[in-house]
């Protein structure tokens, strides 16, 4: 089994529900995984200099027609397999679910992503709002 250094920069921001003041390093494996996962889902491909494939492109996928939730799950799982080796190396299991919905009152398409690992649950909501006609 490969050994990893689980230390990473502490990137939670003031206002994040788990933010800790004066912390600069994250050394818990689950927290490192969650940080990496959040970075993946909130990054579009091409935004990371030197790695044009990093990121899930979720806003782009939300605006595509006929994209299934399974396709989005596969996209995120591929990113996890490529960029979060700690999950695979330690056999850590996680649950990922993608749900699409529409809000006709606000003319908005929405994607909800549910990710859980250990005792952590991470929810992401991606939406695009259109003006009324």
Buried (B, 14 or more C-beta within 10 A) or exposed (E): EEEEEBEBEBEBEEEEEEEEEEEEEBEEBBBBBBBBBBBBBBBEBEEEEEEEEBBBBBEEBBEEEEBEBEEBBEBBEEBBEEBBBBBEEBEBEBEBEBEBEEEEEEEEBBBBBEBBBBEBEBEBEBBEEEEEE
